[in-house]
Amino acid sequence: MPAAYEVIIGLEVHVELHTTSKMFCACPNRFGAEPNTNTCPVCLGLPGSLPVFNKNALELALRAALALNCRVNRYSRFARKNYFYPDLPKAYQISQYEFPLAAHGQLAVYKNRELLRNVKIERLHLEEDAGKLLHDEGQAYSYVDYNRCGVPLVEIVTGPDLRSPEEARIFLETLRRTLLYTRISDCKMEEGSLRCDANISLRPWGSETLGQKVEIKNMNSFKAVQRGLEYEVKRQAEILDRGGRINQETRRWHEDKGMTDEMRSKEGEQDYRYFPEPDLPPVIVEDSLLTRIGTELPELPLPRYRRLLAEYGLTPYQAEIITGDRDLADFYEETVRIYYEPQKAANWLLGDVLKLFKQFPGAIKQSPFTPLHLAQLLKLVDGEQISGRTAKEVLEESFNSGKMPELIVREKSLGQISESHELEKVVDTVLRENGAAVRDYREGHKKAVTFLMGSVMKATGGKANPQLVIALLEEKLAKIGE
Ligand SMILES: [Zn+2]
């Protein structure tokens, strides 16, 4: 069935900034602490307490703004967004309204390495997070944890530029990857350090005016964003097909039921009564600060992908996976600096090494296995000191213990037998013990040599240099035939 409607989606993304302390007080900004242990009069909104702006939050937000190609406003201002809800002890949230920190950015979104769209970033502003409510099933009360209250956030608002639920998911993944490169946040959707709400509307193809939009909340994973929006497209299309009207409302996605339901209608939503925050001065971004943040900004995923293609001759597939994670890309380039065989390094990294990284509980850069380890391992293989098979064993042990591959090879005497007099003895024994295979070979069944080769490898525990074994076998078999 051809779709009768064009889908219009815009996202509002909240990202917790990875500062040491909260936005307006000295409380630790840490996930997973005992409830209500990271609080003070400021973040609890006690009378007489005054907020002091954490400059580090500004620096992280500026990094995000530059990474998203935004224009930074040299003057921005905090505002109070008033609403009454138990997760907000002050009954207002400190946010930015008329004067956001940054605006007019864009982020290119690719699918299968083809440009899908340049998505506008309408604004990026600073705000504080609210507390968290915890509900006991079937009880008439709720718990509240204020540890998250006052945690610094950036809110990133896109234009109504996304044209399908899949595109929205890909955009969000691209945004996450970009922000992870800037190290402003760990961007974990499951822990809430990256959260996404969506505005979605449908309109008949060719129509210039936007349809009535609906806000969708509670989509807590990339998959949920796509599924939630797909459900909403279907729901709205059915209403429009019947000639009905879309209500202006906020809906909640239920991952378990696979549906959205009404949370509140927009008619009933309160006016936030924004006004300038009187307790905080405006945020002034000096040239020197902006220049410094710009210089410190790392190379971002897309330019790095292009450079890796050009500089190392990687395939698009390899470059895409390697630059998908800044740590992995750093690991790769560090390895290639010590061991200049870009293709071999990429093959090992994306094969056996990546498998081990995936099982490793920490970040790649915390692993005891470093680029120095990988480079040394590959040099051992190149020098025929160990076979490819042994290299895999050494890799695993090196990964688990952090020992250098050379040391492991020495300690376990895993070195490849490349001394021909040593191998000769083994080859002679094998030939003696396998008369049938030798006869087969002499009768023209050349494949018998493979069997003999296998026997030599077995007898040496896989440590024999295969080229040398073949050469010795052929030499000796020829002699027997004379
Ligand atoms: Zn506090």
Boltz pocket constraint, residues with backbone or C-beta under 6 A from the ligand:
constraints:
  - pocket:
      binder: B
      contacts: [[A, 22], [A, 25], [A, 26], [A, 27], [A, 38], [A, 39], [A, 40], [A, 41], [A, 42], [A, 43], [A, 44], [A, 149], [A, 150]]
      max_distance: 6.0
